[in-house]
Structure formats: C-alpha cells, structure tokens
C-alpha cells in the first residue's frame, strides 16, 4: 500500500512504534472516523466497525485515498473542537510535534470510538488511548508532508 505500509507497517522500517499492533488500530480509527465524516457526522458506528458485526481476519476496511482523507479530516476536526487545535497544527506543520496525553485522546475521540477500537483490536481501552497518544502525532505528520491535508490525487501518488 505504499505510504500506509511505510507509516504503519511493522518492522524497523515503520515510522511509528509498535507497528504490528499500531497498524490495525490506525486502520480501524481512520475507517471509523471516515465513515462518520462522510456520513455527516453520525455518532453510530458503521456496520463493519460495530462489535456485533461478523469479524473476518481477511476483512480490511477500504482505505482508499478518499477514506484516509475523510478519516484524517474527521480526526483533526474532533481534536480542534476539543481545544487541541494548536497540538494538531504542530502535527500537520513542519517542525516538532507536540505531545498529546492519553486523557486528551479519550476526550477528543469520545468513549464510543475508544470502546469500538478496543473491541475491534482486542486491546484494553487504556492500551488504545496510550498507543494513540504515542502514534497519532507521527501518523498525522507522515500523512501531511506539505503542512496540510493532501488532496486525493496527492495521496494517491504518495500511496502509489
């Protein structure tokens, strides 16, 4: 998948720590937020992200460039609405990324998203927010190399 594997992939080439666990967590987060963003902000999780939905090890959410952009846009909007705009801006712009605490992750994403991610990944809620606090700054930074959300065409080239 190109950029997605480079950013979230496992092994020493991964841009984020814990690649083996981080990748499914970030895929679930981006897909969940993208579905909400694209459906007008509904609080209901999409059928594929609901805990009662059948799970297949081979079922991977569609992370086309539009879905990734929607997921990132939704993510950034949620953090900005919770007063973390300055933190998120540091992740997008060039320069050092400001840290985010697990409690801020919980507040920005809300309990329903954390619960869904915990159920989908098999991680505890504490593990989910701890891992997201460590990897989100890097992931957002990697997906915004020009200091802004990439267009679908730019993202398609990056993921190429």
C-alpha positions as YAML, in Angstrom:
chain: A
units: angstrom
residues:
- id: 1
  name: UNK
  ca: [0.00, 0.00, 0.00]
- id: 2
  name: UNK
  ca: [2.98, 2.32, -0.17]
- id: 3
  name: UNK
  ca: [2.74, 5.19, 2.32]
- id: 4
  name: UNK
  ca: [0.31, 3.37, 4.61]
- id: 5
  name: UNK
  ca: [2.73, 0.46, 4.95]
- id: 6
  name: UNK
  ca: [5.68, 2.83, 5.41]
- id: 7
  name: UNK
  ca: [3.88, 4.74, 8.16]
- id: 8
  name: UNK
  ca: [2.05, 1.91, 9.88]
- id: 9
  name: UNK
  ca: [3.91, -1.19, 8.73]
- id: 10
  name: UNK
  ca: [5.75, -3.47, 11.09]
- id: 11
  name: UNK
  ca: [9.46, -3.87, 11.45]
- id: 12
  name: UNK
  ca: [12.36, -1.48, 11.53]
- id: 13
  name: UNK
  ca: [11.08, 0.49, 8.52]
- id: 14
  name: UNK
  ca: [7.95, 1.58, 10.35]
- id: 15
  name: UNK
  ca: [7.61, 5.28, 11.14]
- id: 16
  name: UNK
  ca: [5.64, 4.54, 14.31]
- id: 17
  name: UNK
  ca: [6.38, 2.31, 17.29]
- id: 18
  name: UNK
  ca: [4.53, -0.97, 17.73]
- id: 19
  name: UNK
  ca: [3.80, -1.44, 14.03]
- id: 20
  name: UNK
  ca: [2.26, -4.89, 14.44]
- id: 21
  name: UNK
  ca: [-0.39, -3.55, 16.82]
- id: 22
  name: UNK
  ca: [-0.48, 0.03, 15.60]
- id: 23
  name: UNK
  ca: [-1.46, -0.78, 12.02]
- id: 24
  name: UNK
  ca: [-4.83, -2.45, 12.79]
- id: 25
  name: UNK
  ca: [-5.58, 0.21, 15.40]
- id: 26
  name: UNK
  ca: [-4.94, 3.08, 12.99]
- id: 27
  name: UNK
  ca: [-6.81, 1.35, 10.15]
- id: 28
  name: UNK
  ca: [-9.81, 0.89, 12.44]
- id: 29
  name: UNK
  ca: [-9.61, 4.51, 13.64]
- id: 30
  name: UNK
  ca: [-9.32, 6.01, 10.15]
- id: 31
  name: UNK
  ca: [-12.11, 3.84, 8.76]
- id: 32
  name: UNK
  ca: [-14.41, 4.61, 11.70]
- id: 33
  name: UNK
  ca: [-13.82, 8.36, 11.56]
- id: 34
  name: UNK
  ca: [-14.03, 8.45, 7.77]
- id: 35
  name: UNK
  ca: [-17.40, 6.72, 7.80]
- id: 36
  name: UNK
  ca: [-18.68, 9.28, 10.31]
- id: 37
  name: UNK
  ca: [-17.15, 12.20, 8.45]
- id: 38
  name: UNK
  ca: [-18.55, 11.09, 5.10]
- id: 39
  name: UNK
  ca: [-21.98, 10.31, 6.51]
- id: 40
  name: UNK
  ca: [-22.42, 13.76, 8.01]
- id: 41
  name: UNK
  ca: [-21.05, 13.09, 11.48]
- id: 42
  name: UNK
  ca: [-23.41, 10.35, 12.66]
- id: 43
  name: UNK
  ca: [-22.47, 9.01, 16.07]
- id: 44
  name: UNK
  ca: [-23.42, 5.48, 15.08]
- id: 45
  name: UNK
  ca: [-20.55, 3.23, 14.12]
- id: 46
  name: UNK
  ca: [-20.67, 1.73, 10.65]
- id: 47
  name: UNK
  ca: [-21.82, -1.89, 10.45]
- id: 48
  name: UNK
  ca: [-18.26, -3.08, 9.82]
- id: 49
  name: UNK
  ca: [-16.99, -1.35, 12.98]
- id: 50
  name: UNK
  ca: [-19.74, -2.49, 15.33]
- id: 51
  name: UNK
  ca: [-18.68, -5.02, 17.95]
- id: 52
  name: UNK
  ca: [-21.53, -7.38, 16.95]
- id: 53
  name: UNK
  ca: [-20.50, -7.33, 13.29]
- id: 54
  name: UNK
  ca: [-19.02, -10.56, 11.99]
- id: 55
  name: UNK
  ca: [-15.25, -10.34, 12.04]
- id: 56
  name: UNK
  ca: [-13.12, -11.94, 9.41]
- id: 57
  name: UNK
  ca: [-9.34, -11.91, 9.63]
- id: 58
  name: UNK
  ca: [-9.31, -11.17, 5.90]
- id: 59
  name: UNK
  ca: [-11.75, -8.26, 6.10]
- id: 60
  name: UNK
  ca: [-9.84, -5.00, 5.93]
- id: 61
  name: UNK
  ca: [-11.67, -1.67, 5.67]
- id: 62
  name: UNK
  ca: [-11.36, 0.12, 2.36]
- id: 63
  name: UNK
  ca: [-8.70, 2.76, 2.90]
- id: 64
  name: UNK
  ca: [-8.80, 4.44, -0.44]
- id: 65
  name: UNK
  ca: [-7.33, 7.93, -0.59]
- id: 66
  name: UNK
  ca: [-10.79, 9.46, -0.04]
- id: 67
  name: UNK
  ca: [-11.33, 7.36, 3.08]
- id: 68
  name: UNK
  ca: [-7.94, 8.29, 4.51]
- id: 69
  name: UNK
  ca: [-8.51, 11.99, 3.83]
- id: 70
  name: UNK
  ca: [-12.01, 11.76, 5.34]
- id: 71
  name: UNK
  ca: [-10.65, 9.91, 8.36]
- id: 72
  name: UNK
  ca: [-7.85, 12.41, 8.89]
- id: 73
  name: UNK
  ca: [-10.19, 15.34, 8.36]
- id: 74
  name: UNK
  ca: [-12.67, 13.93, 10.86]
- id: 75
  name: UNK
  ca: [-9.91, 13.20, 13.33]
- id: 76
  name: UNK
  ca: [-8.42, 16.67, 13.11]
- id: 77
  name: UNK
  ca: [-11.83, 18.29, 13.41]
- id: 78
  name: UNK
  ca: [-12.62, 16.35, 16.59]
- id: 79
  name: UNK
  ca: [-9.33, 17.36, 18.19]
- id: 80
  name: UNK
  ca: [-9.82, 21.01, 17.19]
- id: 81
  name: UNK
  ca: [-13.33, 21.03, 18.67]
- id: 82
  name: UNK
  ca: [-11.88, 19.84, 21.98]
- id: 83
  name: UNK
  ca: [-9.42, 22.74, 22.15]
- id: 84
  name: UNK
  ca: [-6.44, 20.83, 20.78]
- id: 85
  name: UNK
  ca: [-6.11, 22.79, 17.55]
- id: 86
  name: UNK
  ca: [-2.63, 24.05, 18.43]
- id: 87
  name: UNK
  ca: [-1.45, 20.50, 19.14]
- id: 88
  name: UNK
  ca: [-2.91, 19.16, 15.88]
- id: 89
  name: UNK
  ca: [-1.44, 22.07, 13.94]
- id: 90
  name: UNK
  ca: [2.03, 21.06, 15.19]
- id: 91
  name: UNK
  ca: [1.49, 17.56, 13.78]
- id: 92
  name: UNK
  ca: [0.46, 18.93, 10.38]
- id: 93
  name: UNK
  ca: [3.08, 21.67, 10.03]
- id: 94
  name: UNK
  ca: [6.77, 21.06, 9.68]
- id: 95
  name: UNK
  ca: [8.79, 21.12, 12.88]
- id: 96
  name: UNK
  ca: [8.44, 19.28, 16.17]
- id: 97
  name: UNK
  ca: [5.16, 17.57, 17.04]
- id: 98
  name: UNK
  ca: [3.52, 18.48, 20.33]
- id: 99
  name: UNK
  ca: [2.65, 15.59, 22.61]
- id: 100
  name: UNK
  ca: [-0.89, 14.56, 23.42]
- id: 101
  name: UNK
  ca: [-1.85, 12.83, 26.66]
- id: 102
  name: UNK
  ca: [-3.98, 9.67, 26.76]
- id: 103
  name: UNK
  ca: [-6.70, 11.61, 28.62]
- id: 104
  name: UNK
  ca: [-6.79, 14.15, 25.77]
- id: 105
  name: UNK
  ca: [-7.17, 11.30, 23.27]
- id: 106
  name: UNK
  ca: [-10.11, 9.93, 25.27]
- id: 107
  name: UNK
  ca: [-11.73, 13.35, 25.47]
- id: 108
  name: UNK
  ca: [-11.24, 14.17, 21.78]
- id: 109
  name: UNK
  ca: [-12.41, 10.84, 20.39]
- id: 110
  name: UNK
  ca: [-15.09, 10.10, 22.95]
- id: 111
  name: UNK
  ca: [-15.94, 6.87, 24.74]
- id: 112
  name: UNK
  ca: [-17.86, 5.33, 21.82]
- id: 113
  name: UNK
  ca: [-14.83, 5.49, 19.49]
- id: 114
  name: UNK
  ca: [-12.47, 4.21, 22.20]
- id: 115
  name: UNK
  ca: [-14.88, 1.36, 23.01]
- id: 116
  name: UNK
  ca: [-15.20, 0.41, 19.35]
- id: 117
  name: UNK
  ca: [-11.43, 0.49, 18.82]
- id: 118
  name: UNK
  ca: [-10.89, -1.60, 21.94]
- id: 119
  name: UNK
  ca: [-13.41, -4.19, 20.77]
- id: 120
  name: UNK
  ca: [-12.10, -4.27, 17.19]
- id: 121
  name: UNK
  ca: [-8.43, -4.60, 18.17]
- id: 122
  name: UNK
  ca: [-8.67, -6.68, 21.33]
- id: 123
  name: UNK
  ca: [-6.70, -4.04, 23.25]
- id: 124
  name: UNK
  ca: [-7.91, -2.60, 26.54]
- id: 125
  name: UNK
  ca: [-9.26, 0.95, 26.47]
- id: 126
  name: UNK
  ca: [-6.18, 2.11, 28.37]
- id: 127
  name: UNK
  ca: [-3.91, 0.45, 25.80]
- id: 128
  name: UNK
  ca: [-5.85, 2.07, 22.94]
- id: 129
  name: UNK
  ca: [-5.51, 5.62, 24.29]
- id: 130
  name: UNK
  ca: [-1.89, 5.09, 25.37]
- id: 131
  name: UNK
  ca: [-0.91, 3.79, 21.94]
- id: 132
  name: UNK
  ca: [-2.83, 6.52, 20.11]
- id: 133
  name: UNK
  ca: [-1.14, 9.20, 22.24]
- id: 134
  name: UNK
  ca: [2.23, 7.82, 21.11]
- id: 135
  name: UNK
  ca: [1.49, 7.29, 17.41]
- id: 136
  name: UNK
  ca: [-1.05, 9.89, 16.30]
- id: 137
  name: UNK
  ca: [1.43, 12.78, 16.12]
- id: 138
  name: UNK
  ca: [3.72, 10.75, 13.84]
- id: 139
  name: UNK
  ca: [0.93, 9.31, 11.71]
- id: 140
  name: UNK
  ca: [-0.68, 12.72, 11.08]
- id: 141
  name: UNK
  ca: [2.77, 14.20, 10.41]
- id: 142
  name: UNK
  ca: [3.54, 11.48, 7.84]
- id: 143
  name: UNK
  ca: [0.19, 11.93, 6.06]
- id: 144
  name: UNK
  ca: [0.62, 15.72, 5.84]
- id: 145
  name: UNK
  ca: [4.11, 16.18, 4.38]
- id: 146
  name: UNK
  ca: [3.29, 19.59, 2.88]
- id: 147
  name: UNK
  ca: [1.80, 21.07, 6.05]
- id: 148
  name: UNK
  ca: [-1.82, 20.39, 5.08]
- id: 149
  name: UNK
  ca: [-4.16, 17.55, 4.27]
- id: 150
  name: UNK
  ca: [-3.17, 16.18, 0.88]
- id: 151
  name: UNK
  ca: [-5.64, 16.15, -2.00]
- id: 152
  name: UNK
  ca: [-6.90, 12.77, -3.19]
- id: 153
  name: UNK
  ca: [-4.51, 12.97, -6.14]
- id: 154
  name: UNK
  ca: [-1.53, 13.80, -3.90]
- id: 155
  name: UNK
  ca: [-2.41, 11.00, -1.52]
- id: 156
  name: UNK
  ca: [-2.81, 8.54, -4.39]
- id: 157
  name: UNK
  ca: [0.72, 9.46, -5.56]
- id: 158
  name: UNK
  ca: [2.09, 9.13, -2.01]
- id: 159
  name: UNK
  ca: [0.49, 5.73, -1.57]
- id: 160
  name: UNK
  ca: [1.46, 4.70, -5.13]
...
